[in-house]
C-alpha cells in the first residue's frame, strides 16, 4: 500500500478519501513483566491471569518460595553459629 496522498507521512487510513484500510498510527500493545518467571506476557487481564494460573508460573513461584524459606533457615543457622562462637571466645 502506498502512503496517503493527502497526508504522505502517514500510512493509509480509513478516515481519508484515499480509501485506505489501515489505522493512522501504530499502537503498541501493553505488556506485563512477570517478576517470578522473568518473562513478558500480554497486558490484557485475561492473559495475565492465564499466565499466573499456568503450570510454569506455579512452578517458578513454588521454587522461589522454597528458596526464600531455605535462605531464612540458613540465615538463622549462621546467626546461631556466630553467637556460639562469641560465647566460646568469652
C-alpha positions in Angstrom: 0.0 0.0 0.0 1.2 3.4 -0.8 1.1 6.4 1.5 -2.0 8.5 1.8 -2.0 11.3 -0.9 -3.4 13.9 1.5 -1.1 13.0 4.3 2.0 11.3 2.8 3.9 10.9 6.1 1.2 8.5 7.3 0.2 5.0 6.2 -3.2 4.7 4.6 -6.1 5.1 6.9 -9.9 4.8 6.9 -10.8 8.4 7.7 -9.3 9.8 4.5 -10.8 9.9 1.0 -7.9 7.8 -0.2 -9.9 4.7 0.9 -7.0 3.2 3.0 -7.9 0.4 5.4 -5.1 0.8 8.0 -5.2 2.8 11.1 -3.4 6.2 11.3 -0.9 5.3 14.0 0.6 2.0 15.1 -0.1 1.5 18.8 2.0 -1.0 20.8 0.0 -3.4 22.9 0.5 -3.1 26.7 2.9 -5.7 28.1 3.2 -7.2 31.6 6.5 -8.3 33.2 6.3 -11.3 35.5 9.0 -10.9 38.2 8.7 -14.6 39.2 9.2 -16.1 35.7 11.1 -13.2 34.3 9.1 -13.2 31.1 6.9 -10.7 29.3 3.2 -11.5 28.9 0.3 -9.7 27.2 -1.0 -6.8 29.2 -4.7 -7.8 28.9 -6.1 -9.0 32.3 -7.1 -12.4 30.8 -3.6 -13.0 29.5 -2.1 -12.1 32.9 -4.5 -14.4 34.7 -3.8 -17.2 32.2 -0.1 -16.8 32.9 -0.5 -16.7 36.7 -2.6 -19.8 36.6 -0.3 -21.7 34.3 2.0 -24.6 35.2 5.2 -22.7 34.5 4.3 -19.8 36.7 3.1 -22.0 39.6 6.4 -24.0 39.5 8.5 -20.9 39.5 6.5 -19.4 42.3 6.9 -22.6 44.4 10.6 -22.7 43.7 11.0 -19.0 44.6 9.2 -19.5 48.0 11.2 -22.7 48.7 14.5 -20.9 48.1 13.3 -17.9 50.3 12.5 -20.3 53.2 15.9 -22.0 52.8 17.7 -18.7 52.8 15.9 -17.8 56.1 16.8 -21.1 57.7 20.5 -20.6 56.6 20.4 -17.0 57.9 19.2 -18.2 61.3 21.7 -21.0 61.4 24.6 -18.6 60.7 23.3 -16.2 63.4 23.3 -19.0 65.9 26.8 -20.1 64.9 28.1 -16.6 65.3 26.5 -16.3 68.8 28.0 -19.7 69.8 31.5 -18.6 68.6 31.2 -15.4 70.6 30.3 -17.3 73.7 33.3 -19.7 73.3 35.6 -16.7 72.9 34.4 -15.1 76.1 
